[in-house]
Amino acid sequence: MGFENLAYSSQKDSLVRKYLIPKRIIKSENTDFPENLLKDSHRQPSFSLKDNTIIHKDGWVLMDFGSEIQGGVDIVVQRAMEKRSRIRLVFGESVMEALSTVGEKNATNDHSVRDSVIEISSMSAARFGNTGFRFVKVESLDSDLYIRGIKGVFEYKDVEYLGSFECSDEMLNRVWNTAAYTVHINMLDYLIEGTKRDRLVWMGDLHPEISTVMAVFGYDESVPKSLDMVRDDTSLDNIESIEHPENLWMNTLPSYTCWWIKIHRDWYWQNGNIEYLNEQKDYMYKAVSLILSTISQEGDIDVRSFFVDWSSNYTESMKAGFRGCLVMSLKAAAEIFEIYGDPDMSKKCLDAIGLVSKKLESYAENKQMSAMVSLAGLADSKEISENIIKKDLLKGLSTFYGYYVLHALAKSGDTQAALDIMRNYWGAMLKLGATTFWEDFDIEWIENAAPIDEIVPEGKVDVHGDYGKYCYEKFRHSLSHGWASGPAPFMSLHILGIEILEPGCKKIKITPHLGDLSWAKGTYPTPYGVVTVEHKIVNGEVVTTVDAPKEVEIVR
């Protein structure tokens, strides 16, 4: 048979592959019968030229697959009029990115190749690309090409959406669903940050993503695989011999090791797998001991980088935000060590929180860092919400740490302001044609901006190609970024009011916060099945019905 002569890898692909027909032809030049590409043709070359699309030399066609996907395209060429024929293939998360050239408005091939020249031949069928995209431009460089079909190749995990959310505001429903889908297409064998960007596992970015996984899917193997991979790639053995101190930290950032600890606490509360938590024990002790060693009796923190997010990078508020992250991590560690049966180590973590709390840098100029200070209990939550976060409510937000801004508002008792942010900040991306949420967004970008699914007309702003900052300027900006999915878990946890009181969801408290909503309902996944919740305003009061598995105790 020959199979016995192959050397098989232990790695297995957990993705399924589906073929998509373009939803529309946006534009074509020097191309005959482009509408044939909208037919569901078979993926097999033949002698027949019936129903072919002919792309003449220097001609091109621009297609829209309807929604952002992860994958590539499958092209069936019936006939190439020159033996050596090449096509130029350009993927785009926006129409204008698909029409761009590398170097133009920071269009790049960084991480995943999205603009390439490929040699093809007659009677061929081949797949090209592995990136995030919605739009594709195919251009013939050398000869007339007879194309049987061009299909989108969508690769994703075929997993069930166990969590759900629906309410009286259709925009919030769209936000929840888009946030869930954004993480879904970034949930490959490992959790990545953005479908067209690097395939690294960024531990800090994972906290909002994993929060979404828990609210939507409950459990997915990509989570422990990602946590373990970064753990195993960041050795804490023989610390004294490590030449570069930054290599002690996950992704070289101290805050990202802090997030690894916090994620493990949250993951255990969600899934209750004590065996998995025990697998982390050796590394957990080393990581927390390393963190404790950086904290002085005066409350100073000795680390080379205080980075927590791009919005605060190189500012004084970054240090305040780092303190908040550190406190949340130490609280999580204290709980974990109690589970490990080590109250002494737990007390060391709590004592360290007292030391860290002795000092606090300025944070008022940054909403994200103010939120971290609030959530860590380092300053009054209501004052932060009223005096900082709610000032120009939609300005100064980021799609990443905006998740913590929502939580800080909820902690201060102002769920209504959080609803307004989700419907008008995340909702603004949807109004611009987004089908997934972006790496970053500024509400001021909406002024005179054309939607991302149109060719930008004269006098309008190209919101993808003209904006962006930090490492994501212009077309390098990812429009499908898992860290932007925070509204989904926020709505499940705060609007539906799901609060996990015991590991494994064995005890859940239901406390709805509807704001101006007249009703909200949904499901939340647990290891024992879904909890179904429905809230309605009746005569000015919230009436709640709950259906839960018998293993889950519900508290009101």
Wavefront OBJ file of the C-alpha trace (Angstrom):
o trace
v 0.000 0.000 0.000
v 2.843 2.403 0.705
v 1.235 3.931 3.804
v 3.671 2.063 6.028
v 6.568 3.970 4.425
v 5.291 7.371 5.568
v 6.555 9.142 8.674
v 3.454 10.500 10.377
v 3.530 13.551 12.634
v 1.752 13.423 15.966
v 0.135 16.746 15.054
v -3.461 16.523 13.865
v -5.559 19.144 12.122
v -8.745 19.865 14.060
v -10.269 22.029 11.325
v -12.911 21.315 8.726
v -12.837 22.734 5.209
v -15.822 24.191 3.374
v -15.902 25.684 -0.114
v -17.671 29.003 -0.601
v -19.157 30.613 -3.691
v -18.538 34.362 -4.061
v -21.561 36.395 -2.981
v -20.961 39.138 -5.536
v -18.572 40.475 -8.131
v -17.614 43.957 -6.966
v -15.762 44.950 -10.124
v -13.935 43.426 -13.079
v -11.841 44.764 -15.920
v -10.952 43.100 -19.223
v -12.877 40.023 -18.099
v -15.678 38.155 -19.909
v -18.560 36.486 -18.063
v -17.411 37.281 -14.503
v -20.930 36.382 -13.318
v -20.105 32.700 -13.991
v -17.960 32.792 -10.854
v -21.185 33.117 -8.847
v -22.303 29.653 -9.983
v -21.642 26.511 -7.949
v -19.342 24.856 -10.504
v -17.512 21.627 -9.745
v -13.875 21.718 -8.703
v -12.610 19.524 -11.511
v -11.010 20.621 -14.797
v -12.473 19.216 -18.033
v -12.331 19.808 -21.793
v -15.501 21.908 -21.808
v -15.188 25.687 -21.832
v -18.900 26.098 -21.066
v -19.700 28.598 -18.322
v -16.066 29.644 -17.998
v -14.959 33.092 -16.910
v -12.287 34.514 -19.213
v -9.770 36.813 -17.593
v -7.755 38.372 -20.395
v -4.148 39.440 -20.060
v -3.953 42.375 -17.609
v -7.592 41.771 -16.694
v -8.859 41.173 -13.183
v -11.888 40.399 -11.108
v -12.676 41.433 -7.507
v -14.935 39.128 -5.467
v -16.752 39.389 -2.126
v -17.317 36.200 -0.110
v -19.783 37.934 2.197
v -17.983 37.577 5.515
v -14.451 37.433 6.892
v -13.067 33.904 6.827
v -9.794 32.122 7.593
v -8.295 30.123 4.730
v -7.595 30.694 1.040
v -9.032 30.183 -2.434
v -9.382 27.205 -4.756
v -8.883 28.059 -8.443
v -9.735 25.688 -11.312
v -8.067 26.702 -14.600
v -9.424 25.087 -17.750
v -7.046 26.717 -20.161
v -4.059 29.069 -19.945
v -3.171 30.456 -23.381
v 0.530 30.607 -22.563
v 2.507 27.673 -21.174
v 3.951 29.909 -18.499
v 1.095 31.882 -17.066
v 0.974 33.797 -13.836
v -1.765 35.300 -11.754
v -1.575 37.951 -9.085
v -3.702 37.051 -6.096
v -4.576 39.727 -3.524
v -6.566 39.013 -0.361
v -8.240 41.824 1.561
v -10.149 42.284 4.785
v -11.582 45.372 3.099
v -12.285 46.117 -0.552
v -9.534 48.721 -0.635
v -6.974 46.341 0.869
v -7.753 43.832 -1.905
v -7.151 46.639 -4.427
v -3.884 47.733 -2.801
v -0.252 46.956 -3.603
v 2.386 45.994 -1.015
v 3.901 49.186 0.342
v 0.828 51.287 -0.425
v -0.795 52.626 2.756
v 1.285 50.120 4.727
v -0.115 47.113 2.842
v 2.186 44.230 3.770
v 2.852 40.545 3.478
v 3.807 40.413 7.144
v 3.055 37.067 8.805
v 0.556 35.767 6.226
v 1.123 36.374 2.536
v -1.859 38.257 1.140
v -0.405 39.642 -2.131
v 1.492 37.211 -4.326
v 2.293 36.220 -7.912
v 1.656 32.544 -8.643
v 2.454 30.378 -11.657
v -0.465 28.315 -12.969
v -1.180 26.045 -15.947
v -4.007 24.573 -17.985
v -6.155 21.761 -16.564
v -5.085 22.601 -13.012
v -6.861 22.842 -9.717
v -4.966 24.266 -6.781
v -5.435 26.006 -3.481
v -3.631 29.226 -2.599
v -3.419 31.298 0.580
v -3.675 30.911 4.326
v -4.862 34.184 5.799
v -7.874 36.179 6.927
v -9.953 37.805 4.202
v -13.360 38.610 2.800
v -12.376 40.037 -0.594
v -10.120 38.584 -3.301
v -8.725 40.103 -6.466
v -7.461 37.724 -9.186
v -5.429 39.277 -12.011
v -3.984 37.574 -15.102
v -0.446 38.795 -15.843
v 0.553 36.886 -18.992
v -2.309 35.411 -20.993
v -6.011 34.800 -21.374
v -7.225 32.422 -18.677
v -10.338 30.276 -18.873
v -11.468 29.813 -15.283
v -13.923 27.075 -14.296
v -14.390 28.547 -10.835
v -12.868 30.371 -7.867
v -14.047 29.157 -4.482
v -13.272 30.466 -1.033
v -11.719 27.785 1.182
v -13.037 28.312 4.696
v -11.105 26.426 7.394
v -12.583 26.468 10.874
v -13.454 24.359 13.886
v -16.801 22.646 13.515
v -17.959 23.299 17.079
v -21.394 24.012 18.479
v -22.350 27.432 19.810
v -23.605 26.356 23.238
v -23.812 29.878 24.607
v -26.260 32.383 23.190
v -27.598 35.862 23.807
v -30.657 37.721 22.591
v -32.315 40.879 23.845
v -34.695 43.671 22.877
v -31.902 45.610 21.115
v -31.029 44.136 17.726
v -27.705 45.988 17.584
v -26.564 44.313 20.810
v -27.605 40.949 19.360
v -25.430 41.625 16.324
v -22.529 42.688 18.559
v -22.722 39.461 20.618
v -22.890 37.246 17.530
v -20.069 39.089 15.753
v -17.852 38.883 18.842
v -18.477 35.139 19.109
v -17.722 34.621 15.400
v -14.545 36.722 15.640
v -13.071 34.333 18.202
v -14.413 31.283 16.367
v -12.381 31.951 13.216
v -9.283 32.697 15.327
v -9.775 29.453 17.258
v -7.629 27.117 15.179
v -5.469 24.317 16.585
v -4.221 27.101 18.843
v -5.849 30.416 19.697
v -4.319 33.159 17.583
v -4.824 36.910 17.759
v -5.769 37.771 14.170
v -6.401 35.678 11.071
v -4.161 37.714 8.753
v -1.459 38.449 11.290
v 1.180 36.442 13.114
v 0.262 32.948 14.308
v 1.839 33.445 17.731
v -0.073 32.685 20.912
v -0.114 35.963 22.864
v -0.998 35.215 26.468
v -2.352 38.652 27.390
v -4.493 38.774 24.260
v -5.898 35.390 25.239
v -7.721 36.579 28.353
v -10.645 38.240 26.513
v -10.541 35.512 23.851
v -10.745 32.689 26.393
v -13.490 34.567 28.228
v -15.408 34.438 24.954
v -14.630 30.738 24.463
v -16.054 30.014 27.921
v -19.244 32.017 27.277
v -19.833 30.599 23.780
v -18.317 27.115 23.646
v -17.642 26.285 27.283
v -14.581 24.184 26.526
v -12.302 23.904 23.545
v -9.032 22.023 23.298
v -7.323 25.033 21.701
v -7.300 26.729 25.111
v -5.211 24.224 27.117
v -3.032 23.607 24.046
v -2.267 27.330 23.854
v -1.681 27.731 27.587
v 0.628 24.724 27.682
v 2.550 25.665 24.558
v 3.536 29.079 25.905
v 4.296 27.566 29.313
v 6.602 24.972 27.773
v 8.272 27.569 25.542
v 9.068 29.811 28.543
v 11.384 27.824 30.756
v 11.837 28.869 34.376
v 14.422 26.205 35.091
v 17.933 27.403 35.924
v 16.849 31.039 35.970
v 20.348 32.240 36.866
v 21.746 30.923 33.585
v 19.206 32.652 31.329
v 21.107 35.368 29.481
v 18.228 37.718 28.663
v 15.881 38.454 31.627
v 12.937 39.165 29.316
v 12.968 35.496 28.317
v 11.759 34.630 31.810
v 8.362 36.094 30.946
v 5.720 34.671 28.634
v 5.934 36.451 25.275
v 8.819 38.391 26.976
v 6.260 40.507 28.898
v 5.727 40.261 32.695
v 2.039 41.171 32.382
v 1.531 38.215 30.040
v 2.784 35.778 32.682
v 0.320 37.473 35.051
v -2.480 36.805 32.579
v -1.491 33.112 32.331
v -2.132 32.805 36.080
v -5.459 34.668 35.904
v -6.611 32.583 32.934
v -5.918 29.345 34.798
v -8.030 30.518 37.712
v -10.935 31.445 35.398
v -10.583 28.270 33.305
v -10.748 26.111 36.433
v -13.836 27.946 37.720
v -15.473 27.342 34.340
v -14.524 23.712 33.736
v -13.560 22.340 37.167
v -10.775 20.117 35.849
v -8.566 19.709 38.925
v -6.270 17.288 37.104
v -5.418 19.968 34.553
v -4.894 22.620 37.223
v -2.573 20.235 39.098
v -0.515 19.814 35.913
v 0.384 23.495 36.251
v 1.565 23.230 39.869
v 5.311 23.119 39.276
v 5.291 26.019 36.839
v 2.730 27.965 38.889
v 5.053 27.980 41.915
v 7.989 29.122 39.788
v 6.032 31.829 37.978
v 4.482 33.277 41.118
v 7.803 33.134 42.971
v 9.374 35.062 40.089
v 6.633 37.680 40.289
v 6.985 38.001 44.072
v 10.728 38.532 43.692
v 10.092 41.722 41.694
v 8.074 43.446 44.466
v 9.913 45.479 47.112
v 8.774 46.235 50.648
v 8.207 49.826 49.548
v 5.833 48.746 46.765
v 8.233 49.238 43.855
v 8.132 46.704 41.015
v 11.420 45.728 39.379
v 10.605 44.642 35.818
v 12.023 45.823 32.510
v 8.650 46.259 30.807
v 5.359 47.465 32.247
v 3.551 46.888 28.953
v -0.104 45.958 29.243
v -1.630 47.392 26.059
v -0.736 49.671 23.177
v -2.982 52.570 24.244
v -0.843 53.174 27.343
v 2.569 52.158 26.036
v 5.414 54.434 27.173
v 3.093 56.485 29.412
v 2.975 56.836 33.184
v -0.516 55.315 33.229
v 0.953 52.081 31.881
v 2.596 51.477 35.269
v -0.728 51.992 37.066
v -2.389 49.560 34.671
v 0.395 47.055 35.269
v -0.214 47.309 39.018
v -3.853 46.514 38.373
v -2.932 43.509 36.241
v -0.447 42.334 38.880
v -3.012 42.590 41.694
v -5.607 40.611 39.708
v -2.974 37.969 39.015
v -1.954 37.722 42.673
v -5.593 37.405 43.767
v -6.009 34.556 41.285
v -2.766 32.947 42.506
v -3.931 33.161 46.134
v -7.082 31.233 45.220
v -5.109 28.647 43.277
v -2.674 28.000 46.142
v -5.608 27.512 48.522
v -6.821 24.821 46.110
v -3.316 23.342 46.120
v -3.535 23.175 49.918
v -0.791 25.744 50.527
v -2.210 28.572 52.689
v 1.291 29.934 53.352
v 1.919 30.580 49.651
v -1.577 31.992 49.330
v -0.809 34.439 52.159
v 2.418 35.514 50.444
v 0.345 36.495 47.410
v -2.129 38.457 49.540
v 0.687 40.166 51.423
v 2.264 41.138 48.086
v -1.008 42.786 47.068
v -0.671 44.983 50.132
v 2.833 45.991 49.061
v 1.830 46.720 45.455
v -1.082 48.827 46.722
v 1.274 51.193 48.597
v 1.972 53.124 45.400
v -0.138 54.130 42.427
v 0.976 56.107 39.418
v -1.242 58.545 37.517
v -3.934 56.801 35.464
v -6.617 59.408 34.737
v -5.435 60.097 31.179
v -6.185 56.546 30.023
v -9.588 54.857 30.330
v -8.164 51.380 29.896
v -5.632 51.768 32.675
v -8.250 53.434 34.883
v -10.413 50.347 34.389
v -7.551 48.087 35.505
v -7.050 50.205 38.625
v -10.778 49.986 39.338
v -11.031 46.220 38.835
v -7.994 45.640 41.062
v -9.562 47.712 43.838
v -6.698 50.194 43.877
v -9.035 53.211 43.714
v -12.742 53.965 44.021
v -14.668 52.369 41.155
v -17.527 54.876 41.102
v -15.184 57.844 40.989
v -13.239 56.285 38.124
v -16.414 55.577 36.168
v -17.934 59.013 36.716
v -14.830 61.174 36.359
v -12.792 59.262 33.762
v -14.573 56.496 31.862
v -17.899 58.274 31.280
v -16.233 61.520 30.210
v -16.707 61.566 26.405
v -17.974 58.003 26.764
v -17.069 56.684 23.302
v -13.671 58.374 23.064
v -10.369 57.003 24.303
v -11.437 53.364 24.027
v -9.658 50.397 22.508
v -11.188 47.146 21.293
v -8.776 45.129 23.478
v -8.879 46.736 26.916
v -12.332 48.118 26.234
v -13.407 44.763 27.685
v -12.082 45.840 31.074
v -13.711 49.262 30.705
v -17.069 47.467 30.381
v -16.325 45.439 33.526
v -15.246 48.553 35.435
v -18.528 50.261 34.563
v -20.454 47.201 35.719
v -18.449 47.113 38.969
v -19.451 50.717 39.622
v -23.099 49.805 39.063
v -23.448 51.485 35.670
v -24.347 48.706 33.246
v -26.289 51.227 31.163
v -23.091 53.057 30.153
v -21.584 49.690 29.164
v -24.628 49.000 26.964
v -24.191 52.393 25.316
v -20.529 51.661 24.575
v -21.266 48.274 23.041
v -24.084 49.491 20.797
v -22.328 52.710 19.713
v -18.608 51.788 19.720
v -18.552 48.138 18.689
v -21.797 48.794 16.785
v -20.086 51.526 14.749
v -17.772 48.900 13.230
v -20.825 46.924 12.135
v -22.283 50.024 10.512
v -19.049 50.330 8.526
v -19.561 46.833 7.108
v -17.571 44.777 9.627
v -18.357 41.081 9.959
v -15.661 40.594 12.618
v -14.277 43.032 15.179
v -11.070 44.945 14.630
v -7.671 45.154 16.255
v -8.477 48.725 17.229
v -11.080 51.365 16.511
v -11.468 55.058 17.223
v -14.992 56.488 17.166
v -13.698 59.583 15.352
v -12.879 57.412 12.338
v -16.558 57.218 11.379
v -16.670 60.821 10.173
v -17.065 60.806 6.363
v -15.889 57.168 6.221
v -16.950 54.780 3.466
v -17.910 51.203 4.438
v -15.148 48.610 4.143
v -17.220 46.576 1.652
v -17.250 49.339 -0.984
v -14.728 50.984 -3.291
v -14.090 54.288 -1.560
v -15.549 57.112 -3.669
v -13.890 60.452 -4.229
v -14.131 62.654 -1.147
v -14.719 59.790 1.306
v -12.334 58.385 3.922
v -10.820 54.909 3.545
v -11.282 53.803 7.163
v -8.955 50.800 6.708
v -6.208 52.377 4.613
v -6.148 55.828 6.206
v -6.263 55.008 9.911
v -4.601 52.805 12.543
v -1.662 53.379 14.866
v 1.141 51.732 16.848
v 2.055 48.452 15.125
v -1.214 48.328 13.177
v -1.122 51.331 10.895
v -3.365 51.469 7.843
v -3.745 48.227 5.838
v -1.591 46.306 8.311
v -4.483 46.820 10.725
v -6.243 43.514 11.411
v -10.022 43.577 10.954
v -10.514 40.205 12.637
v -8.906 40.255 16.076
v -9.910 37.921 18.880
v -9.037 40.339 21.659
v -11.902 42.588 20.439
v -14.556 40.005 21.361
v -15.115 41.182 24.943
v -18.788 42.210 24.530
v -19.869 38.565 24.162
v -18.699 37.352 27.606
v -19.629 40.713 29.127
v -23.249 40.409 28.007
v -23.429 36.802 29.178
v -21.896 37.579 32.567
v -23.472 40.956 33.325
v -26.663 41.342 31.283
v -27.775 37.747 31.769
v -26.096 37.960 35.171
v -24.105 34.708 35.209
v -21.662 34.576 38.138
v -19.797 31.314 38.780
v -19.450 30.793 42.529
v -17.821 27.350 42.596
v -15.354 25.600 40.264
v -16.909 23.678 37.394
v -20.018 25.892 37.439
v -21.431 23.765 40.252
v -22.941 26.886 41.794
v -24.062 29.884 39.749
v -25.593 33.119 40.912
v -28.058 34.855 38.578
v -28.175 38.660 38.928
v -29.475 40.384 35.777
v -28.623 43.966 34.842
v -30.892 44.950 31.955
v -30.341 48.699 31.834
v -32.778 50.057 29.249
v -33.551 46.605 27.817
v -37.105 45.275 28.155
v -35.961 41.649 27.994
v -32.884 39.465 27.566
v -32.406 35.734 27.300
v -29.693 33.262 26.511
v -27.762 30.170 27.403
v -24.481 29.638 29.217
v -22.426 26.424 28.838
v -21.343 24.388 31.862
v -19.635 20.971 32.062
v -23.095 19.507 32.837
v -25.032 21.165 30.021
v -26.358 24.639 29.334
v -28.055 26.948 31.784
v -30.981 28.744 30.136
v -31.924 32.177 31.460
v -34.693 34.595 30.521
v -35.372 38.013 32.040
v -38.401 40.226 31.331
v -39.507 43.588 32.686
v -43.045 43.146 34.021
v -44.713 46.082 35.798
v -41.312 47.669 36.320
v -39.764 44.577 37.883
v -37.393 41.987 36.432
v -39.012 38.555 36.223
v -36.481 35.753 35.773
v -36.857 32.140 34.718
v -33.935 29.714 34.853
v -33.525 26.158 33.635
v -30.310 24.434 34.746
v -28.844 20.918 34.854
v -29.501 19.176 38.173
v -25.769 19.271 38.997
v -25.762 23.095 38.910
v -27.086 24.930 41.955
v -28.722 28.252 41.089
v -28.584 31.129 43.572
v -30.544 34.357 43.210
l 1 2 3 4 5 6 7 8 9 10 11 12 13 14 15 16 17 18 19 20 21 22 23 24 25 26 27 28 29 30 31 32 33 34 35 36 37 38 39 40 41 42 43 44 45 46 47 48 49 50 51 52 53 54 55 56 57 58 59 60 61 62 63 64 65 66 67 68 69 70 71 72 73 74 75 76 77 78 79 80 81 82 83 84 85 86 87 88 89 90 91 92 93 94 95 96 97 98 99 100 101 102 103 104 105 106 107 108 109 110 111 112 113 114 115 116 117 118 119 120 121 122 123 124 125 126 127 128 129 130 131 132 133 134 135 136 137 138 139 140 141 142 143 144 145 146 147 148 149 150 151 152 153 154 155 156 157 158 159 160 161 162 163 164 165 166 167 168 169 170 171 172 173 174 175 176 177 178 179 180 181 182 183 184 185 186 187 188 189 190 191 192 193 194 195 196 197 198 199 200 201 202 203 204 205 206 207 208 209 210 211 212 213 214 215 216 217 218 219 220 221 222 223 224 225 226 227 228 229 230 231 232 233 234 235 236 237 238 239 240 241 242 243 244 245 246 247 248 249 250 251 252 253 254 255 256 257 258 259 260 261 262 263 264 265 266 267 268 269 270 271 272 273 274 275 276 277 278 279 280 281 282 283 284 285 286 287 288 289 290 291 292 293 294 295 296 297 298 299 300 301 302 303 304 305 306 307 308 309 310 311 312 313 314 315 316 317 318 319 320 321 322 323 324 325 326 327 328 329 330 331 332 333 334 335 336 337 338 339 340 341 342 343 344 345 346 347 348 349 350 351 352 353 354 355 356 357 358 359 360 361 362 363 364 365 366 367 368 369 370 371 372 373 374 375 376 377 378 379 380 381 382 383 384 385 386 387 388 389 390 391 392 393 394 395 396 397 398 399 400 401 402 403 404 405 406 407 408 409 410 411 412 413 414 415 416 417 418 419 420 421 422 423 424 425 426 427 428 429 430 431 432 433 434 435 436 437 438 439 440 441 442 443 444 445 446 447 448 449 450 451 452 453 454 455 456 457 458 459 460 461 462 463 464 465 466 467 468 469 470 471 472 473 474 475 476 477 478 479 480 481 482 483 484 485 486 487 488 489 490 491 492 493 494 495 496 497 498 499 500 501 502 503 504 505 506 507 508 509 510 511 512 513 514 515 516 517 518 519 520 521 522 523 524 525 526 527 528 529 530 531 532 533 534 535 536 537 538 539 540 541 542 543 544 545 546 547 548 549 550 551 552 553 554 555 556
